[in-house]
Amino acid sequence: MGMRPKAAMWFEVLTPRDQLTAALRCLAASGAVELQSHSHSSGGSALPDLRRGLDEFAEIEHSYGLWWPLIEPRSVALTEEPAMELEHALNAVRAWQDDARGLVAELTALRHRAADLELVRELIDGGTQRLPDLHALANAGPVLDPRLYLLPAAASLRELPADVLTQFILTRRHRFLLVMGESPQVVELDQKLTALRARPVSLPASLPGEHAAALATVEQRIGRAEEERQSLLKQLEAVNRDHDLAPALGRIRLLEWYAANVPALPATEHFAWITGWTSDPDGATLETQLGKGKVHYLLRLCEAPADLDPPSVLVNPVWARPFELFAGLLGTPDVADVDPSRIVAIIAPLMFGFMFGDVGHGAVLMLAGFALRNRLPALGLLVPGGISSIVFGFLFGSVFGIETLLPALWLHPMHHPVTILATSLVFGVFVVTTGLLLDAWQSHWRHERRQFWCSRVGLVVTYFALLASLLDARTLWIALAGAAWFIGGAAWLSVEGRAEQVGSAAMEYVEVLLQLLVNTVSFVRVGAFALAHGGLSAAVLGMAAAPESLSAQVIVMILGNALVIALEGLVVSIQTTRLVLFEFFIRFLRGSGRRFQPLPAPEGDGPSLGRNPR
């Protein structure tokens, strides 16, 4: 029963309207709830239209969010209905906006001024060309118009006005352009530079003409700008506290989660009704979470509405859960399907390790998978794959392609290619047979026993008889009996048109039998890739032996093995996935179920509200 998905249970929670959001947060924290609205109640909706208020908030955030404090929604508690909570929080944000508008404008202007000063300091201190007198340049006019631009790295200036003086200045980090000319020509050039995304940089007035003095003056102004910035930030923090900005932002973030994840739930004047699916079969986890949140509730687990299909809940041990990814590529197993994750957790690493058997390469893959599994969960599969590669590396006696460091506990693939190919073919027979057995198993769950035993079992008989004929040709008579079983059984099961059914069943029989044989032979590629790995490793060793210098040999070995790991790791992963999906799953997996998708908790819903400008 452990390999059969379970249908999620239907749950209903009745809670006071003012505790609705708290109850939803508790249910989300359980990780065992998928919301789905379903009610024939004549009551209203517990999800008011929050969109208008949230859209207004998004506009304010676009203008001022950079200056907001960092917020963790988990520290926020909602005590009123969502619409009232949103209105109160928006009122606080609006009042903050009125009081903080001037400070934010000053901080924004100061930020731009300080950034320009930093660029001017870089220009003075790090330029490779001799600079003109910046004092004279900044105070030129009124006929002449001086400009300074920061150029993008990819900007290409092919045509510059002949009557405009220009000078390119390179620093270690940037490329600048100094421009001097009459205003109309400079304005025209400014338009071209803007199109190239060049950034104008303000030249400070009253700079000394001497290099060292100009640099000292710029640094003094940078220091004063920083002091002014800290003073303005302290004033802004006081405004934040006066308007309780942080709690207001936290409440709005929580309401954004509410609007994004909660469907329209039925409600009366005083109560709200939360409905959906749960993977918690007895409701114990839900009760625990609701109790922790001190929510008043009534919980009921009951039969699902007749017009709703429950999602499938895969129940696997920890070691098999990463391999649920394979079944998900073709769809979610239905409650009457076999969940193959536990079997795939065995055969996929075996195939991977057989094709990529090397102690050193396997260790690198294992460490890479362990390091990257949190960033990209699919790469966590490299851990069992790498372990399997290490095991087969000991069996093959290979360490980074070198076969003289360890004795082979079984054989060296390149010395016994026929044995390698034959072993992979036997493994293919085992995998295909497992698929046929799983199909027979789930036919009983689907109440298709009669169809299986009267017809489809004939195909299984034929398959094994053909395999046995490799040892004894007399078993071909059994294969013919299997064909008669399949075709005759299909015709007998047909209610009408039995003659036509014979022809249809015969064509189906030939097609499926050929698929079985092709599926089996396809596993020879497992052995072929094991031989290819040995050949590629031998090529790397040959190239490493060519240079006379030891250091050159080490470099070739490192680069060659890195190429083998990257190239073969990708190819072997693809081949393993292909064999599992199209040679194994095709025998039984229908993937007609719907995956259980838990309500996400607001704590993991993304980055915090504010972005710290410091």
N, C-alpha and C positions, 0 to 999 in steps of 0.2 A: 504493500500500500504506500510505502514511502516514495515510490516512483510515479505515483499518480497525483496530479495536481488536485488541490482542493478548491471547491467553490467558496468564494467569500460569503460571509454571513451578512444578512440584512440587519441593520441596527436602527434604532430610533431613540433619540434623546430629547426629552422635554425639559426646558430650562427657562427661567425668567428672561424676559427680553433684555433687561439691563445687564444680564450676565452672559449674553450670547457670545460676545467676542472672547470673553475669558474661557467659556466652554470650548469654543473652536480652537483656541490656542492649546488647551489641554489635550484635545483630541489629536491635533497636529503633532504635539510632542510625543504621543504614543507611537507614531509611525505606523499605525495599524488601521487607518481610516481613509476611505475614499468617499468623498461626498457625492451624493446624487439626489437631486430634488425629486420627490414623487409624492403627491398628495391630491386628494379630491376635496380638500377642505376649502370652504368658502372664505377663509380668512385672508388677510393681506399678506404682503411679502415682508420678511424680516430683513431683506437687503434693500434698503432705500437707494435711490439714485445718488451715488456719491461722485459721479463722474464730473459734474460741473465744478464742485468744490475742489476735487483733485486736479482738474485741469488748471484752475486758478492757482493752486499751490505750485504746479509744475512751472508756470510762468514766473512766479516769484523766485522759485529755486534757480531757474535759469539765470536770473539777474544777480541773485544774492547768495546762492548756495555755496559759492567758494569761501564765504566768510562765516559760514555756520559752524558751530562746534560739532565734533564727532558724537554720534548718537548710537547707542545700542538698544534696539527695541525691546530686548528681553527685560530691561529695567522699568518698562512702562506698563501700567495697569489701567484698563478702561473700566469705568464704573457707570457709564451711561450708554444709551443707545448710540449706534454708529453715527447717525446723522447729527445728533447733538454734540457728540464728541468732536466730529469734524468741524462743526461750526465754531465751537469754543476754541479749538486749536487754531483755526484759521484767523479768528479774531486776535489771538495773541500774536500770530505771525504778521498780520496786517499792522497792528500797533507797533511791533518791533520795526517793521519796514519804514513806517513814518519817522520814527526816532533815529533810525540808523542810516537813513538814506544819505545824509550829509557826510557822516563818518566814512561810509563805504566809498562815496565819490572821492573823498580826500585820499583814502587808502589806495584806491585804484590809480589815481593820478600819481601818487607818490611811488607806487610800484613801477609805473612806466618811467618815471623820472630816474629812479634808482637803477633800473635796467639800462637806460641810456648812459648813465654815468659809468656803470661797469664796462659797457662797450667802449666808451671813450677812454677809460683807463687802459683797457686792453690795447686800444689803438696806439696810445702814447707809449706804453711800456713794452709792447710786444711786436710792433711793426718792424718789418725788415727794410722798409724804404724810409728815406728822410722825409719828415713831415714839414709842411709849410707852417708859418706862424699862425697857430690856432687863434690867438687873440685877434690878429688882423683878419683872419678868415671869418670868425664869428661876427665881427663888427663891420664886415663889408656891406656896402649899400650906399644909397638906395637903388642904384642902377643894377649893380651886380647882386646875384642871388646865390649864396653858397649852400650846398647840401651835402650831407653825409649819409650813405646807404650801407646797410648790411646785406650782402648778396648771398642768395642761396648757393649751395655748393654746385648745383647743376646748371646755374644760370649762365647763358652764353650771350654776350653782347657783341654782335657783329657790326652794327652800324651805329656810330655815335656822331652827333652833330659836330661839324667841323669848327663851328664858332663857339663851342663850349669846351672849357678846359676840364680834363678828367685825369685822375690819378688812382690806380689800383694799389691797394695796400694789403699785404698778406700778414696775418699773425699765425700763431700755432694752431688756433682754433677756427678762425673765420677769415673771410675775404671782404674787404671794404672798398667802397668807391667814393672818392671825393670829387665833387662837381662844382664848377664855378662858371657862371655865365650870366647873360642878360635874362631877366625873368621870363619872357615868353619862351625862349629856347629851353630854359631849365624846366619850365612847366611841361613842355612837350616831352622832354626826356623823362620827367617824373612819371608821366602816364605809361611810357614803355616799361620803366622799371617796376611800376606797380603791377603790370601784367605779368612780369617775371617773378612776382612775389618778393621783390626786394623790400626791405624794411627801412624806412627813414629813421635816422638817429639824430636827436636834437643835440646841437653843439652848444655847450654852456657858454653863456656870455661872461665877459670879464676874466677870461683865462689869461694868465701871464704868457708871454711869447716864448720864454725860455723853457726848455724841455722839463727839467727837474722841478721847477716851480709850478709848471702846469700840472704835472703828475701829483705833486703834494696838494695842490688846490682841489683837484678832483677827488683825492682820497679823503680830504677833510669834508667835502660835500657828501660823499658816500656815508661817512660816519654820522653826520648830522641827519641825513635822511633816515638812517637806521634808528636813531634816537627818536625822531619824530614818529616813525612807524610804531615803535614800541609804545609810545604814549597814546597813539590813536587806538592801538589794539586793546590797551587797558580800558579806554573809554568804551570801546565796543563790547568788551566783556561785561562791563557794568550795565550796559543796555540789555545784554542777553539775560543777565540775572533779573533785572527789573521786570522783564516781560516773561520770565520762565520759558525762555525759548527752547531749551533742550527738552523738557518734558513735552512741549507742544509738538516739536518735530518728531519725537518718538511716537506720539499718538498718531500722527498723520502717517508715518511709515507703517505702523501696524494696520491702519485703515487701508492703505494701499495694498498690503498683503490680503486683507479681507476682501477688497473689491476684485482682486485678480484671481482668487482661488475659491471663493465661496459662491455657489449658485443661489438663485432666488429661493429662499427657504420660507415655508408657510409660517404664519404667526397670527396670534390674536392680539388683543389689546395689551395683555400682560405676559404672554408666554410665546416662546419660539420653539419650533420643531425642527431638529437637525436629523437628517436621514442620510443613508448611504450604505456603504459596504465596509466590512471590517475583516481583517485577517486574524483577529483575536477570537477564537472559537467560543470561549465561555465568557468573554467580556471582562475578565479580571484585570487586564492591562488598562482598559478604558476606565474602569472604576477607580483604579489606583491613581491615574493621572487626574481625573476629575476631582478626586478627594484631595490630592495635593494642591489643586488650585482653589479649594474651598468653594466649589461651585455647587449650587443647589440643582439637582437634576433627578430625572427618572430615566433609567436605561432599560431598553427592551430589545432582546434578540429574537427575531421572528422570521417567518417565511417571507421571502422576497415577493414583491408584486408580480403578478403573472406576466405582465408585459415587459419585464426587465430581465436581461440575461446577466447572471453574476460574472464578475471577472474571475480569472484563474489565479490562484495563489500557489506558487511553487514552493515546496517544502523540502529543502535540501540542507545537508550539514554544511558547515563553514567551508570545508575543503572543496565542495562541489559547486558552491554558488558562483564563483567566477566563470564557470563553464556554462552557466545559463545563457551566456552571450551567444553561443552557437545556435541554440534553438530559437532565440529571438531573431536571428537573421532570416529565418523563414516564417516566423509568426510565433504566437504564444500557444503552447499546448493547451488543448481544451481539457475539461475535467474528465473526458472519456479517452484522452490521449495518454500515452506514456511520456513522462518527463525524462528525457535521456541524459540529463546533466551528469548524473553519477557515472554512467557508462562512458560518456565523453571525457570525463575527468580521468579516465584510465587509458582509453585508446588514443586520445589526441596526444598526450605526452609521449606515449610509446612510439607513435609514428614520428613525432618530431625528433625524439632522441635517436631513433634508428637512422633517420636521414641525416642527422647532424651529430653523430657520435664522436665526441672529442672532449676530454676532460677540461682542457684549457678554455676552449670555445664555450663549453657549457657553463663554466664558472663565470665567464664574462657576461653571458646572457642572463644568468641567474642574478648576478649583482645589479645589472642594468634594470632588470624587471623589478627588483626589490627597491631600487632607488627611485624609479619613475612610476610606481604603481599608484601613488596618490595623485600625481599630476594627470595621468592618463590611465584609468583603471584597466583598459584592455591590455596594456603592457605588463600588468601583473601576471598575465599568463606565461610570460617569459620565465617566471620563477620555477613552476613545475616543469616547463619545457627544458630549462637549463639543467635542472636536477636530473631529468631523464637523459639529457645529452652527456652528463658526467658519468652516469651509470653505464651507458653504452660506450663511452670513451674507455672505461676500464675493460669492458668486454672486447673492444676492438684494439686496445693497447695504443691509444693515440692521445698525445698531449701537444696541442698547437700544431698538429700535423706530423709530429715526430713520433715514429713507431719503435724507437729504440730505448726510450726512457722507462717504459712499463711493459711487462709481458702481457700479451693479449690473453684475457681469461677465457675467451672463446676463439676468435679468429681475426685475421686482418682482412677487411673486405676486399681489397685489391688482389689478394692472393686466392680468394675463394668466391669469385663473382657468381657462379652458378648457385652456390649455397645461399648467398645473400638474396638473389632473385627468387629462389624457391621459397625461402622463409617468408619473404614479403607476400608471396602468393598465398601461402598457407594462412598468413595473418588476414589477408583479404577474405578468404573463405570464412574465417571465424567472425569477422565483422559483418559480412553479408548474412551469415546464418543468425547472428544476434538480431539483425534487423528483421528477419523473417519470424523469429521467435517473439519479438516484441509486437509484430503485427498480429500474430496469433493470440497473444495475451490480451491486447486491447480490443480484439474482435469480440471477446467475451464481455468486456465492459460496455461495448456498444450494442450488445444484444444481436450480434451478427454471427452467432455460433453456427447456425444452420448453413449460412452461405459459406462460411469458412470450411466446415467439415465436408460439405457436399461438393464443393468446387475448388476453392483456393488451395486446399491442402494438396491437391494433385500437382500444383506447380512446385511445391516444396519437395514432393516425392521425386519429381523429374530432376530437380536441381541436384539433389544428393545422389540420384542414380547416375547422372552424367559425371559427377565427380568420382564416383566409385568406378565408373567404366575405365578410368585411367589405370586402374589396377586389374580390373576384370571386365572384359567386354560384354559378358553375359548380362550385366546389370542394365544394358540398354533396353532390354525387354521391360524392365521395371519403369524406365523412363517413358516408354510408350504407354504403359498402364497409367502412369501419372497424367499423361496427355489426355487419355480417354476419360480419366477421372475428372479433370478440370472441365473439359468440353461437355461431357455428358451431364455432369452435375449442374453446370450453368443452364443447359437446355431443360433439365428436369425442374429446376427452380423457376423457370419462366412460366408465367401464367398462360400466355398466348404467344403465337408465332414461334414455336419451338424450332422449326426448321431454319428460320432466319437467325435464331439465337445460336444455333450450332456454328454457322459461318462467322458470326460476330465473336463468339467465344474462341474460335480457332485463331482468328487474327489477333485477338487480345493475348492469347496464350503465347503465340510466337513472339509478339512484341515484348511482353514482360520477361519471357525466358531469355531473349537476347539481351535485354537490359541487365538481368541478373548476371549473365556470363560476362558482359562488358564491365559491369561494376566490379566483378571479382578480378578480372585481368587488370583493371586500372590500378590495383594495389601493387602491381609490379613496379610502378614508378617509385614506390617507397624504397625498394632495393636499388633502383637506378640512381636515385638521388644520393643514396649512401655511397655508391661507387663514384658518383660525380664529386662528392665531397672529398673522398680519398684522392681522386685524381687532381683536384684543384689544390689540395694541401701538398701533394707531391710536387706540383708545379712551383708552388711558393718555395718549398725547400730547395728545388733545383736552382731557382733564381738567386736564393740567398747564398748558395754555395759558390756562385760564379765570382763575386768580388774577392780580391785577395785581402782586403782590409777587414779586420774583425768588426770595427765600428760600422762599416758599410753593410756587412752581413746582418748585424743586429737590426739596422734600420730597415733593410729589405724584409726581414722576418716580421718586424712590428707592422710595417705598412701592409705587407701581404696578408697577414692574419687579420688585420683590421678590415681589409677588403673582403676576405672570406666571411668574416662574422656578419658584416653589413649586408653583403649580397645574398649569401646563402640563408642568413636569418630571415630575410624578407621572402625569398623564394620558398623556403621550407614552410614558413608560416602560411603562405598562400596555398601551397599544396595540401597541407594538413587540413585547412579550412575547407578546401574544395572536396577532399575525400569524405570528410564528415558530412557535409551538406548534400552532396550529389551522389554519393555511393552508399551512404549509410541511412541518412534521414529519409531518402526518397522511398525507402521500403515501408515506412510506417507513419511518419510524422505528417499530420495534416495542417497543424498550426492555425486552427480555426477559432482559437480562444481569444479572450481579451485580457491583457495584462492588468493586474492590480496596480494602481498608481496612487500611492499614499499622498494625503494632503501635506504639502511641504510646510515645515515650521517657519515662522517669520524670522527666527534667528539665523537661518541659513538662506535667506531670500536674496542675498546680494550684499554689496558694500553699504557702509553706514551712510546716513543722510548727509552729513557735512563733509566737506573736503577742506582740510586744514591748510590755510594759505601760507603757513610758516614753512 
